[in-house]
Amino acid sequence: MFNLKQLGWNNFFENEFESYKRQGFSAGRIAIENKTNYLVYTEAGEATGECSGKLMFATEDNSDLPKAGDWVAVSLYDNNEKAVIHEVVNRHTKLSRKSPDKKVSEQVIAANIDIVFIVQALDDNFNINRLERYLTAVYQSGAKPVVVLNKSDLCPDVETKISKVKKIKDELDVVAVSAVDKTGISNLYQYISEGVTIAFIGSSGVGKSTLINLLLGEEHFKTNAIRESDSRGKHTTTHRELVLLPDGGMLIDTPGMRGFLMWSSQSSLNKTFDEFGEFAVECHFKDCTHIHETGCAVLQALNDGLIEEERYRNYLKLHKEVKYLETKTDKFAELEEKRKWKNIHKEIKRYFKDKDK
């Protein structure tokens, strides 16, 4: 059995669940999303859940189906060991990326998270451009980012790397740790408390699963050694899973992601590159691309050395992705709307045709 507050239940979800409560549904939280079913935590214990036909039919996008961390309205049966999932409760936060396939669609990595540990390794994996990409996604999610620099035992200049991260945003929380000799692990506990959900993200080989196993005090997630030649590892986590920590709080591990395509807005990009926004307001043109326009304050700041060239290049790359995504999603939404109404008109015609028989 589980205590809902232990699982992260709070006033926000209490209010959002009120209508489902009146219908007699129970609240559950998605721990694991499998291909055909889910592991759901409820006050009655663990249950194997499946989406109702109504939910599947009414859901137009896969991102609206239950994901790890989601709260759902369920009806329990078979001695509370099975559940029918009727609705996904409105999310408080969600961490997303563009799906890795060619389709322009959202892939929800984790829902209702409070803090995201962005893990980078202090070896050849350390990459400021990638970190800026992750940060933008976390700001979009609504969760708090914490940068975790693992493998400090392999790095002779840890403070230099921390300074590079702080250049992105001085107020960023940065924790240097070593999963091998356990240095700095205790500093992670300041973010962990009952009801708080933390997600781990990072590329393969950074040691996410090893860090989580240390926090759990057991070998819950499989770990693999990485290649010394290029500091790359295999995906040791194959699915997203919410697990409870022994001293309170919850963790969601995610598969290592070689690519993290943006599913973000300009506002979240501005949070990562806040100095660009400060200069951009002084640009001569409101729709300035900051590439070639006369009177561009961002280009002037770049020429004056107030913006680093590498940071400028990465901003343009992410800015281009965001603008491309906005264009594509608008067109996709328009096509989906047309398709929906086309089907509705077909149903109406079919209804009157059957009625006249």
N, C-alpha and C positions, 0 to 999 in steps of 0.2 A: 504494500500500500504506500501511497505517496501523499505528502502534504502539498497542497497546491501552491502555497506560498514558497515552499522549498523549491518548487519547480519554476518559480518566477511570476506567479500570479500576483497581480496588484490591482489598484483601483482602476487603472486604464482598462484592463481586460474584464474586470467586474462589470464596468459600465457597458462595454461592448457586448458582453455576453447576456445581458439582461433579457433581451427578447428570446434568446434560445432557451434560457432558464424557464421562462414562462411556458415554453412548448414542451417542457419535461426532459430536455436533453442534458447530458452530463458534459463537463469540460475535460478535455484531454490535451496532452502536448505530444507532438510528433517527435519521437526519438530517432527513428530510422525510416527512411523512405526506400523501400525495395522496388523492384520492377512491377510487381502486381499487388503488393500490400504494404502495410506500415506497422511499425511497432509504436504503440501509443501508451503513454503513461497517464493513468487516471487515479483518482482517489481509491479506487478498488484494486489497483495494481497494474501490471502490464497486460495489454490486450493486443491481439492481432487485428488490425483494422483494414477495411476496404471502403472505398468511396461509394456512396449511394448512386444509383442510376441517374437520379435527378441532378446531383452535383456534377457528374461527368457530362451530362447532356447540356447543362447550363453554362459550363465553363468553356469559354472560347479560346483561352490561352493556357498553355501548360504551366506558366508561372503563377496562375491563380489556384492551382491544385495544391494540396498540402506539401510542405517542405519541412526539412529538419528545423525544429524550433517553433513551428507554427502551433497555435492554440486552435483546437477544433471542437465543434459541437458533435457529440456522438450519442448513440444509443447502444447500451451494452446488452449482451445476451450470452448464452452458453456459460453460465456461472461466472460472468464478467470477464471471460477470457477472450471474447471476440467483440468487435465493435463495428458499427456502421457509421461512417463519417458523413455527416449531412452538410456541414458548412465549415468554411475556414473563417475564423474570427479575424476581424480587421487587424492588420499587423501594425505594431508600434514602430518597428524598424525592419529593414530588409537589405541584405547585401547582395548585389546582383552584378552580372557581367553580360555582355552580348554572347549569345550562344556561339560555340566555336564553329558551327556549320555555316553554310552560305545564307541561310534564312535569317532575316532581321528579326530576332526575337529575344526576349529577356530570359536569362537563366538565373533563377534565384538560388544563391549559394547557401544562405541561412537566413532565418527569420527571427525577429524579436530578440536580437542580440543587443547587449548593452555596451560591450567593449570588444574591439577587434585587436588581437595581437598580430601585428604584421611582422613575420619572422624573416630575417635575412641572416645569412651566415657570413662571418668575418673571414672569408677566404675569397676565392674567385667569384663566388656568388654575389658578393656585395655590389650593388648597382643602384645608384641614386635615381636614374631615370625610371627604373622599374618601381622603386619605392614611391616615387611621385605618382605613378599610375595607380598603385594600390591605395595610396592616401586619398586620391580623388574619389575612388570607388567607396571608401569608408565614409568620407564626408557625405557622399550622396546617400548612404544608408541611414544616416542619422545616429550611428553609434560613435563611441569615442575611440580614436586610434591610439594604440601604444606600439611603438617600434621596439621589437625584441631582437637584439643583435647576438646571435648564438655563435659558439665556437671561439669565444674570447681567448681560449687557451692556445689557439693557433695564430693569434694576431699580436704582433709586437707593438702596434700603434693604435690601441683601442680608442684612446681619447681623440685621436685625429679623426677616426671614423665617426665617432659620436658628434664631433664638431661639424663634419660634413652634413650629417642628418639635421643638426640644429640649424644649419643655414637655410634649409627648406622652410622651417618655421621654428622660431626660437622656443615657443611654449610647448613644443611637442614632448610627450613623455618618451624617454629613451632608456631602455634597460639592457645592459650588456651581461650576458650569461654564458656559462659553459655547461652543456649537458654532460660532458665527460667528467669533469672534476666538481661539478655542482656549484661552481662559483656564481653568485648573483641570483640563484634560483629563489632564495628567500625573498628577494625584492619583488617577485611576481605576486606574492601573496597579498600585497597591499591592495590589489585590484579585485581580489576574490572574497566574496561574502555571500551569505545565504540569499537566494533569489536573483543573483547576478549571473547573466549568461555571457560567456566569453567565446568568441570564435577565433580559431587559428587559421591564418592564410599565409601562403608563401609558395615559392616554387619547390620542385622536387630536390631533396637532398639537404634542405636547410635544418632538418632536425625537429620538425614540428611534433611528430609522433613520439620521439624520445623525450621531449620536454613534457608532453602531456602524461606520458607514463610516469615520469618523476613526480608530477603533481598528484597523480592518482595513487602513487605508491605501489603500482603493480604493472606488469607487462600486458596492458589492455590492447594496445595497438602494435601491430607488427612493424619492425624496423629493419632496414637494410643498410649495409655499408655503401658508401658512394665511391665513384672512381676518383682516384687521386689526380689523374691526368687533367680532368676538366671540372672537378667538384660537382659533378652531376650525379643524381641518384634516380632510382626507379620510383614510381608511385607506390608507396607502401600502404596508403589509405585508398581504398577503392570506392568508398561511399561516405556520405556525411552522417555523422552520428552524434547525438547529444548524450553525454554521460554526466552523472552526478559526482562531484568531488566529495571525499570523505568528510571534509571540514566545512561543507557548504559551498554553494555556487555550482555552476554547470559549465561544461566545455563542449564546443562543437568542433571536431576535427574535420578538415576538408582535404580532398585529394590535392596533391601537388599540381600546380597549374603552370604549364610551360607558356601558355598564352593567356593574357587577361585583357580581352577586348572591352572597350569602354561601354558602359550603359549608364551614362551620367549626364548631368546638365551643366550648362555654362557656370551656374552659381557654385556648384561643387568644385569645378575646375578652378574658379577664382579663389576658393578657400585654400587650395594647395599653392597657388601662385598669386597670393594676395597683393604683392607689390605691382603686378601687372595691372590689376584693377585700379590701383592708385594712380598709375601713370596714364592708363587708358582714358580716364575721364578728362584728361587734358588734350586728347587727340583732336585734330581739326574736324575729322569726320566721325559721326556717331557709329557708322558701320565699318570702322577701320579694321582691316585685317592684320595690321601691324607687320606688313611685309615690305610694302613699297610706297605707301601713301606719303604725300607731302604733308608736313605738319603732324606726323605721328610721334607722340610723346614717348611711346614704348621704344621705338627705334632710336630716338634721341637718348633715352636712358641707357640703351645698349651701347651706343657710341661713346657715352660718357663713363662707361664702366660701372654703372649702377645696377646693371643686370648682367649676369654671367652668360656667355655665349652658349654653353652647353644647356643651361636651364632654359634659355630662350628657344633653342631648337626643340627641346622636349615639349615645351608649352605649345609651340606651333603644331607639333605632331598630334598631341592630345586634343588640341583645339579643333584641328581638322577632323579627327575622329568624331568628336561631339557634334560638329556641324553636319557631317555626313549622316550620322545617326538620326539627327533631328529631321533631316530631309527625307530619309528613307522611312522612318516611322510615321511621318505625316502621310506619305504616299500609301504606305501599307495600311494605315488606319482608314484612309479614304476607300481603298479597294475592299477592305473587310466590311466597311459599312454598306457599300454597294452590293456586295455578295449577300450580306445578311438580309437586306430589303428585297433583293431578288428572290431569295428563298421564301420570304414572308409572302410576297405576292403570289408565288407558286402555290403556297399552302392555301391562300385565300381562294384562288381559282379552283383548286382541287376540292375545297370545302363546298363551294356553291355548285360545282359540277356534280358531286355526290349527292347533294341535297335535292337537285332537280331530277334525279333518277327515280 
